[in-house]
């Protein structure tokens, strides 16, 4: 951010302090006398497994034909957990049995912090909405082969394999 979003004045970098602790050099408007902290979107992403972690769900959206994970933006006033439950229910019709945090990564293309979760679904009965072009349960080995290569979805999926019980049990 180079200019003040309120008055258009050129911003300078100025050290910001919060309770005596430095937040670092933050863009500052000398006209409005206001700091402008970085802003970005927040999204949730989910590696959805069936109850026994033997299958995972991959979806395709927006006519791209690429197998990815269920994901969506966090709405204003919503926490990560609420967004996770809502996106999964809206896009797939699935209910969440349990979840745990997997990983997060800033994604520059959409200026978003993506927070990824490992999710166990109540069942495998899919009821996708119109946002989903295609959805299918894959075995873990099939999913490794079918997921969009080099994508953030693949990165999150592979990281989740290190954390799920059935994969670790079978890998030993």
Secondary structure, 3 states (H helix, E strand, C coil): CCECCCCCCECEEEEEEECCEEEEEEEEECCCCEECCCCCEEEEEEEEECCCCCEEEEEEECCCCCEECEEEECCCCCCHHHHHHHHHHHHHCCCEEEEEEEEEEEEHHHCEEEEEEEEEECCCCCCCCCCEEEEEEEEHHHHHHHECCCCHHHHHHHHHHCCCHHHHHHHC
